[in-house]
Amino acid sequence: MKELMSLNDAQLKKTLAKMHPYDIAEKMKAASKDAQMRLITLMSLNKTAEVLLELPTEVLRNFFSLLTESQKKRFLQEFEMDDLKYFITSFEDDYQVYLISLLSPAKQAILKTLMSYDEETIAAIMSTDFVTISKNSTIKEATAHIINNSKDSDFVDDVFVINKNNVLIGSVNLIDLISARATDSLDSITYSIKNYLKIDDSINQSFKKFQNYAKNVLPVLNDEMQIIGIVTADDVLNVMVLEHEEDIEKMTGVGDYDEASNAFVRAYQRLPWLLISVLLNMVIAVLLSVFEKTLIEVVALIMFQPMILGMAGNIGTQSIAVTILKLNQDELEEKKAEKKHIGKELGIGTLNSFAVGLAGLLLSYGILRFINMGTHSPLLLALTIGTSLMGGMFVSAAAGVFIPIILERFKVDPAVASGPVISTLNDLFALLIYFGIATLIFIL
């Protein structure tokens, strides 16, 4: 940053014009407000919009608040419609109304339509900045139409061909159009579109189509097969990355993670989950007090307790992770698919529980034969450990499958199912099984 600031305005302006928006944004994050404003004033409005979209929302909002109303109008005009929606919806509701009022009536109508779509559907992130041409156009007419009517924000790599009813016929690659001869027909360079998105497709369904067909852009069609928007692979990927980051935050109980937050703010975000876990562990302690006699009589149980808890937690985490992944990818929407997943995971849990339980029995028996842990039979102790491993792991695996599905049905985000609370519940199940079996074998 010091090197940039040492340049005079003419040199800096020329340097910024050649830099990628992301690289400029990275420089600006650690810069002073004066340095930020100097960079912004020396960039074109279009470049400034691209740079600021790479910055944290708070920095973008602070900059925007410094502009005059006229500057705000010009600035908003530079955004693509999907970016414009993202930017405006980052503000409070009252200020959103004000920002929308700064737009042209046409853009206001488009933006309000985009904001009305369900956030879980692809329509919520689509862009309306695309170009269409009539299927009856000649090569010369199509080229002239693109030159005269496309805006800087329009996606023109693919131009969409429509009929007189605005029904999508196909698409033309811009390179093919430029390379075509005037005597060629538009139909000869038009590709039929077999892969497209419907307005109510989920973002996960859209991601799979991009993944399966390796397309850079897909059109979004309404029920009449008319194109109403486009979605690029970058748009979908950005949303998927954000969703997975949110899921990880929920799964680990760290709250809304913000790298700029200080240690006290981060500690405050994580503390509630930790306190809930403490309370649940206190409940475990109270419940286990009924096994006090068992613990006094069979001290060897303490030595293997960490293994019981660890293995139950491990298999539970695996089941939860797989189930949440399938829920997020909309693979369990049909009853048949859900039953198949439950059966498969329970089968895996049964096999792994049996294998680990048997291994635990044999290994613990081998250890207990050479370590004096009281007067109790090493075989009975090993049998307790083996059956407890088997039972605890199976229950945890089953919980990992059913809890996310149940939460999903009650419209609760299943990502919370693998947080500290569920981990503590798995511990509770494992310990109750462990000491319950020990009590049956050695006390009753």
C-alpha positions as CSV (number, residue, x, y, z in Angstrom):
1,M,0.0,0.0,0.0
2,K,2.9,2.4,0.8
3,E,4.2,1.9,-2.8
4,L,0.8,2.8,-4.3
5,M,0.4,5.9,-2.0
6,S,3.9,7.1,-3.0
7,L,2.8,7.5,-6.6
8,N,1.4,10.8,-7.9
9,D,-2.3,10.9,-9.0
10,A,-1.5,10.4,-12.7
11,Q,0.7,7.4,-12.0
12,L,-1.7,5.9,-9.4
13,K,-4.7,6.3,-11.7
14,K,-2.9,4.5,-14.5
15,T,-1.7,1.7,-12.1
16,L,-5.3,1.2,-10.7
17,A,-6.7,0.9,-14.2
18,K,-4.5,-2.1,-14.8
19,M,-5.1,-3.8,-11.4
20,H,-7.7,-6.5,-10.7
21,P,-10.6,-5.3,-8.5
22,Y,-9.9,-8.0,-6.0
23,D,-6.2,-6.9,-5.6
24,I,-7.3,-3.3,-5.1
25,A,-9.9,-4.3,-2.5
26,E,-7.2,-6.3,-0.6
27,K,-5.0,-3.2,-0.5
28,M,-7.9,-1.0,0.7
29,K,-8.9,-3.3,3.6
30,A,-5.8,-2.3,5.6
31,A,-5.6,1.3,4.3
32,S,-6.6,4.4,6.2
33,K,-9.9,6.2,5.2
34,D,-7.9,9.0,3.5
35,A,-6.0,6.4,1.4
36,Q,-9.2,4.6,0.6
37,M,-10.9,7.8,-0.6
38,R,-7.9,8.7,-2.7
39,L,-8.0,5.3,-4.5
40,I,-11.8,5.6,-5.0
41,T,-11.6,9.1,-6.5
42,L,-8.9,8.0,-9.0
43,M,-10.9,5.0,-10.3
44,S,-13.6,5.0,-12.9
45,L,-17.1,4.6,-11.5
46,N,-17.4,1.2,-13.1
47,K,-14.1,0.0,-11.6
48,T,-15.0,1.5,-8.2
49,A,-18.2,-0.6,-8.1
50,E,-16.3,-3.8,-8.9
51,V,-13.8,-3.0,-6.2
52,L,-16.2,-2.2,-3.5
53,L,-18.2,-5.4,-4.1
54,E,-15.0,-7.2,-3.0
55,L,-14.9,-5.4,0.3
56,P,-16.7,-6.2,3.5
57,T,-20.3,-4.9,3.6
58,E,-19.5,-2.5,6.4
59,V,-16.7,-0.8,4.4
60,L,-18.9,-0.5,1.3
61,R,-21.8,1.0,3.3
62,N,-19.4,3.5,5.0
63,F,-18.1,4.7,1.7
64,F,-21.6,4.9,0.2
65,S,-22.8,7.1,3.0
66,L,-20.2,9.7,2.1
67,L,-21.6,10.2,-1.4
68,T,-24.0,12.9,-2.5
69,E,-27.4,11.9,-3.7
70,S,-26.4,12.5,-7.3
71,Q,-23.3,10.4,-6.9
72,K,-25.3,7.6,-5.2
73,K,-27.6,7.5,-8.3
74,R,-24.6,7.2,-10.6
75,F,-23.0,4.6,-8.4
76,L,-26.1,2.4,-8.2
77,Q,-26.5,2.6,-12.0
78,E,-23.1,0.7,-12.3
79,F,-24.3,-2.4,-10.5
80,E,-25.5,-5.4,-12.3
81,M,-29.0,-6.3,-11.1
82,D,-28.0,-9.2,-8.9
83,D,-25.2,-7.2,-7.3
84,L,-27.6,-4.3,-6.9
85,K,-30.0,-6.5,-5.0
86,Y,-27.3,-7.9,-2.8
87,F,-26.0,-4.3,-2.0
88,I,-29.4,-2.8,-1.3
89,T,-30.7,-5.7,0.9
90,S,-27.6,-5.3,3.1
91,F,-29.2,-2.1,4.5
92,E,-32.0,-1.7,6.9
93,D,-35.6,-1.8,5.5
94,D,-36.2,2.0,5.7
95,Y,-32.9,2.8,3.9
96,Q,-33.7,0.2,1.3
97,V,-36.8,2.1,0.3
98,Y,-34.7,5.3,-0.1
99,L,-32.1,3.5,-2.2
100,I,-34.8,2.0,-4.5
101,S,-36.3,5.4,-5.0
102,L,-33.0,6.6,-6.5
103,L,-33.3,4.0,-9.3
104,S,-35.1,4.5,-12.6
105,P,-38.7,3.2,-12.7
106,A,-37.7,0.3,-14.9
107,K,-34.9,-0.8,-12.5
108,Q,-37.2,-0.3,-9.5
109,A,-39.7,-2.7,-11.1
110,I,-37.1,-5.3,-11.9
111,L,-35.5,-5.0,-8.4
112,K,-38.8,-5.4,-6.6
113,T,-39.5,-8.5,-8.6
114,L,-36.1,-10.0,-7.8
115,M,-36.6,-9.2,-4.1
116,S,-40.0,-10.9,-4.1
117,Y,-38.5,-14.4,-4.9
118,D,-37.9,-17.0,-2.3
119,E,-34.3,-16.7,-1.1
120,E,-33.9,-20.5,-1.5
121,T,-34.7,-20.5,-5.2
122,I,-32.4,-19.7,-8.1
123,A,-34.6,-16.7,-9.1
124,A,-33.3,-14.9,-6.0
125,I,-29.8,-14.7,-7.4
126,M,-30.4,-14.4,-11.1
127,S,-29.4,-11.4,-13.2
128,T,-31.6,-9.7,-15.7
129,D,-28.6,-8.2,-17.6
130,F,-28.6,-10.4,-20.7
131,V,-29.2,-9.8,-24.4
132,T,-31.8,-11.4,-26.7
133,I,-32.2,-11.3,-30.5
134,S,-35.0,-12.4,-32.7
135,K,-34.6,-15.8,-34.5
136,N,-35.5,-14.0,-37.8
137,S,-32.6,-11.6,-37.5
138,T,-29.8,-11.7,-40.0
139,I,-26.1,-11.9,-38.9
140,K,-25.7,-8.2,-39.7
141,E,-28.9,-7.3,-37.8
142,A,-28.0,-9.4,-34.8
143,T,-24.5,-7.9,-34.6
144,A,-25.9,-4.3,-34.9
145,H,-28.5,-5.0,-32.2
146,I,-25.8,-6.2,-29.7
147,I,-23.6,-3.2,-30.5
148,N,-26.4,-0.6,-30.2
149,N,-28.5,-2.1,-27.3
150,S,-26.1,-3.9,-24.9
151,K,-25.0,-2.2,-21.7
152,D,-21.7,-2.5,-20.0
153,S,-23.3,-4.7,-17.3
154,D,-24.9,-7.1,-19.8
155,F,-23.6,-10.6,-20.1
156,V,-22.9,-10.9,-23.9
157,D,-20.7,-14.1,-24.0
158,D,-23.9,-15.9,-24.9
159,V,-26.7,-14.1,-26.7
160,F,-30.2,-15.7,-26.4
161,V,-32.4,-16.3,-29.5
162,I,-36.1,-15.9,-29.0
163,N,-39.2,-16.1,-31.2
164,K,-42.0,-13.6,-31.5
165,N,-43.6,-14.8,-28.3
166,N,-40.3,-14.4,-26.4
167,V,-40.0,-18.1,-26.0
168,L,-36.3,-19.2,-25.8
169,I,-35.1,-21.0,-29.0
170,G,-31.4,-21.3,-28.3
171,S,-28.2,-19.3,-27.9
172,V,-25.4,-17.9,-30.0
173,N,-21.9,-17.6,-28.8
174,L,-20.6,-14.1,-29.3
175,I,-17.4,-15.4,-30.9
176,D,-19.4,-17.4,-33.4
177,L,-21.5,-14.3,-34.2
178,I,-18.4,-12.1,-34.8
179,S,-16.8,-14.8,-36.9
180,A,-19.9,-15.5,-39.1
181,R,-20.1,-14.2,-42.6
182,A,-23.0,-11.9,-43.6
183,T,-24.3,-14.6,-45.9
184,D,-24.6,-17.1,-43.1
185,S,-27.9,-17.6,-41.4
186,L,-28.4,-17.0,-37.7
187,D,-29.9,-20.5,-37.4
188,S,-26.6,-22.1,-38.5
189,I,-24.7,-20.7,-35.5
190,T,-27.6,-21.1,-33.0
191,Y,-27.2,-23.9,-30.4
192,S,-30.3,-25.5,-28.9
193,I,-30.5,-25.2,-25.1
194,K,-31.3,-28.5,-23.5
195,N,-30.1,-27.5,-20.0
196,Y,-31.8,-24.5,-18.3
197,L,-33.1,-23.5,-14.9
198,K,-36.7,-23.1,-13.9
199,I,-37.8,-20.1,-11.8
200,D,-38.5,-22.3,-8.8
201,D,-35.4,-24.5,-8.9
202,S,-33.4,-24.5,-5.7
203,I,-29.9,-23.2,-5.6
204,N,-28.7,-26.7,-4.9
205,Q,-30.4,-28.1,-8.0
206,S,-28.9,-25.3,-10.0
207,F,-25.4,-26.1,-8.7
208,K,-25.7,-29.7,-9.8
209,K,-26.6,-28.6,-13.3
210,F,-23.6,-26.4,-13.5
211,Q,-21.5,-29.2,-12.1
212,N,-22.8,-31.8,-14.4
213,Y,-22.8,-29.9,-17.6
214,A,-19.8,-27.5,-17.1
215,K,-21.7,-24.5,-18.3
216,N,-20.6,-20.9,-17.6
217,V,-24.1,-19.5,-17.8
218,L,-27.6,-21.0,-17.8
219,P,-30.9,-19.2,-18.6
220,V,-33.8,-19.0,-16.1
221,L,-37.2,-19.7,-17.7
222,N,-40.7,-19.2,-16.5
223,D,-43.6,-21.7,-17.1
224,E,-44.1,-20.3,-20.6
225,M,-40.4,-21.1,-21.4
226,Q,-39.6,-17.4,-21.7
227,I,-36.2,-16.3,-20.5
228,I,-36.5,-14.0,-17.5
229,G,-32.9,-14.1,-16.3
230,I,-29.6,-15.7,-16.3
231,V,-27.3,-17.3,-13.7
232,T,-23.6,-17.7,-14.0
233,A,-21.5,-20.4,-12.5
234,D,-19.8,-17.8,-10.3
235,D,-23.1,-16.6,-8.9
236,V,-24.0,-20.1,-7.8
237,L,-20.6,-20.9,-6.5
238,N,-20.5,-17.8,-4.3
239,V,-23.8,-18.6,-2.7
240,M,-22.8,-22.3,-2.1
241,V,-19.5,-21.1,-0.4
242,L,-21.4,-18.7,1.8
243,E,-24.0,-21.5,2.7
244,H,-21.2,-24.0,3.6
245,E,-19.4,-21.3,5.7
246,E,-22.7,-20.7,7.6
247,D,-23.2,-24.4,8.1
248,I,-19.7,-24.8,9.6
249,E,-20.3,-21.9,11.9
250,K,-23.5,-23.4,13.2
251,M,-22.0,-26.9,13.4
252,T,-19.1,-25.7,15.5
253,G,-21.2,-23.2,17.5
254,V,-19.1,-20.2,16.8
255,G,-21.9,-17.9,15.7
256,D,-21.7,-15.4,12.8
257,Y,-18.0,-15.3,12.2
258,D,-16.4,-12.0,11.3
259,E,-12.7,-11.8,11.0
260,A,-12.8,-8.1,11.9
261,S,-14.4,-8.7,15.2
262,N,-12.2,-8.5,18.3
263,A,-11.6,-11.3,20.8
264,F,-14.4,-10.1,23.2
265,V,-17.0,-10.1,20.4
266,R,-16.1,-13.6,19.2
267,A,-16.0,-14.9,22.8
268,Y,-19.5,-13.5,23.4
269,Q,-20.8,-15.2,20.2
270,R,-19.5,-18.6,21.2
271,L,-20.2,-18.4,24.9
272,P,-24.0,-19.3,24.8
273,W,-23.3,-22.6,23.2
274,L,-20.6,-23.4,25.7
275,L,-22.8,-22.5,28.6
276,I,-25.6,-24.7,27.3
277,S,-23.1,-27.5,27.0
278,V,-22.1,-27.0,30.6
279,L,-25.7,-27.2,31.8
280,L,-26.2,-30.4,29.8
281,N,-23.1,-31.9,31.3
282,M,-24.4,-31.0,34.7
283,V,-27.6,-32.9,33.8
284,I,-25.3,-35.9,32.8
285,A,-23.5,-35.7,36.2
286,V,-26.8,-35.8,38.1
287,L,-28.2,-38.7,36.0
288,L,-25.0,-40.6,36.4
289,S,-25.2,-40.2,40.2
290,V,-27.6,-43.2,40.2
291,F,-24.6,-45.3,39.1
292,E,-22.5,-44.3,42.1
293,K,-22.5,-47.8,43.5
294,T,-21.4,-49.2,40.2
295,L,-18.5,-46.8,39.9
296,I,-17.3,-47.6,43.4
297,E,-17.6,-51.3,42.9
298,V,-16.0,-51.4,39.4
299,V,-13.3,-48.8,39.2
300,A,-11.9,-50.2,36.0
301,L,-14.9,-48.6,34.1
302,I,-13.3,-45.2,34.5
303,M,-10.2,-46.2,32.5
304,F,-12.3,-47.0,29.4
305,Q,-14.8,-44.2,29.6
306,P,-12.9,-41.8,27.2
307,M,-12.9,-44.5,24.6
308,I,-16.7,-45.1,24.9
309,L,-17.4,-41.3,24.6
310,G,-14.9,-40.8,21.8
311,M,-16.2,-43.6,19.5
312,A,-19.8,-42.6,20.1
313,G,-19.0,-39.0,19.2
314,N,-17.0,-40.1,16.1
315,I,-19.7,-42.2,14.5
316,G,-22.4,-39.7,15.4
317,T,-20.4,-36.9,13.7
318,Q,-20.0,-39.0,10.5
319,S,-23.8,-39.8,10.3
320,I,-24.8,-36.2,11.0
321,A,-22.3,-34.8,8.4
322,V,-23.6,-37.2,5.6
323,T,-27.2,-36.5,6.5
324,I,-26.8,-32.7,6.6
325,L,-25.0,-32.8,3.3
326,K,-27.8,-34.8,1.6
327,L,-30.4,-32.5,3.1
328,N,-28.5,-29.4,1.8
329,Q,-28.3,-30.9,-1.7
330,D,-32.0,-31.7,-1.7
331,E,-31.4,-35.4,-2.1
332,L,-33.9,-36.5,0.6
333,E,-37.0,-34.6,-0.6
334,E,-38.7,-37.8,-1.7
335,K,-39.8,-40.4,0.8
336,K,-38.2,-43.2,-1.1
337,A,-34.8,-41.4,-1.0
338,E,-35.2,-40.6,2.6
339,K,-36.0,-44.2,3.6
340,K,-33.1,-45.5,1.5
341,H,-30.7,-43.1,3.2
342,I,-31.9,-44.0,6.7
343,G,-31.6,-47.7,6.0
344,K,-28.2,-47.3,4.5
345,E,-26.8,-45.2,7.3
346,L,-28.3,-47.5,10.0
347,G,-26.8,-50.5,8.2
348,I,-23.4,-48.8,8.1
349,G,-23.8,-47.8,11.8
350,T,-24.7,-51.4,12.7
351,L,-21.7,-52.9,10.9
352,N,-19.2,-50.4,12.3
353,S,-20.6,-50.6,15.8
354,F,-20.3,-54.4,15.7
355,A,-16.8,-54.3,14.3
356,V,-15.6,-51.7,16.8
357,G,-17.4,-53.4,19.7
358,L,-15.8,-56.7,18.9
359,A,-12.4,-55.0,18.6
360,G,-12.9,-53.2,21.9
361,L,-13.9,-56.5,23.6
362,L,-10.8,-58.3,22.4
363,L,-8.3,-55.4,23.1
364,S,-9.7,-54.6,26.5
365,Y,-9.6,-58.2,27.5
366,G,-6.0,-58.4,26.5
367,I,-5.1,-55.3,28.5
368,L,-7.2,-56.3,31.6
369,R,-5.5,-59.7,31.7
370,F,-2.1,-58.0,32.4
371,I,-3.4,-55.1,34.5
372,N,-4.8,-55.6,38.0
373,M,-8.0,-53.6,38.2
374,G,-9.7,-55.2,41.1
375,T,-11.3,-58.6,41.7
376,H,-13.7,-58.5,38.8
377,S,-13.4,-60.9,35.9
378,P,-11.4,-59.4,33.0
379,L,-13.8,-61.2,30.6
380,L,-16.9,-59.6,32.2
381,L,-15.2,-56.2,32.1
382,A,-14.3,-56.7,28.5
383,L,-17.8,-57.9,27.7
384,T,-19.2,-54.7,29.3
385,I,-16.8,-52.5,27.3
386,G,-17.5,-54.3,24.0
387,T,-21.3,-54.3,24.3
388,S,-21.3,-50.7,25.5
389,L,-19.2,-49.6,22.5
390,M,-21.6,-51.4,20.2
391,G,-24.7,-50.0,21.8
392,G,-23.4,-46.4,22.3
393,M,-22.1,-46.2,18.7
394,F,-25.3,-47.5,17.2
395,V,-27.5,-45.1,19.2
396,S,-25.2,-42.2,18.2
397,A,-25.2,-43.2,14.5
398,A,-29.1,-43.4,14.6
399,A,-29.3,-40.0,16.3
400,G,-27.0,-38.6,13.6
401,V,-29.4,-39.7,11.0
402,F,-32.8,-38.9,12.6
403,I,-32.1,-35.7,14.4
404,P,-31.3,-33.6,11.3
405,I,-34.2,-35.0,9.4
406,I,-36.6,-34.3,12.3
407,L,-35.2,-30.7,12.6
408,E,-35.7,-30.2,8.8
409,R,-39.3,-31.2,9.1
410,F,-39.9,-28.7,11.9
411,K,-38.2,-26.0,9.7
412,V,-35.2,-25.8,11.9
413,D,-31.8,-25.6,10.2
414,P,-30.3,-29.1,10.5
415,A,-26.7,-27.6,10.8
416,V,-27.4,-27.0,14.5
417,A,-27.7,-30.8,14.9
418,S,-24.0,-31.3,15.0
419,G,-23.2,-28.4,17.4
420,P,-22.0,-28.8,21.0
421,V,-25.5,-29.5,22.3
422,I,-26.0,-32.7,20.2
423,S,-22.4,-33.8,21.0
424,T,-23.3,-33.6,24.6
425,L,-26.5,-35.6,24.1
426,N,-24.4,-38.3,22.4
427,D,-22.2,-38.4,25.5
428,L,-25.3,-38.8,27.6
429,F,-26.6,-41.8,25.6
430,A,-23.2,-43.5,25.5
431,L,-22.6,-43.1,29.3
432,L,-26.1,-44.3,30.2
433,I,-25.6,-47.4,28.0
434,Y,-22.1,-48.0,29.4
435,F,-23.0,-47.7,33.1
436,G,-26.4,-49.3,32.6
437,I,-24.8,-52.5,31.1
438,A,-22.1,-52.5,33.9
439,T,-24.8,-52.2,36.5
440,L,-26.7,-55.2,35.0
441,I,-23.6,-57.3,34.9
442,F,-21.9,-56.5,38.2
443,I,-24.5,-55.1,40.6
444,L,-27.9,-56.6,39.9
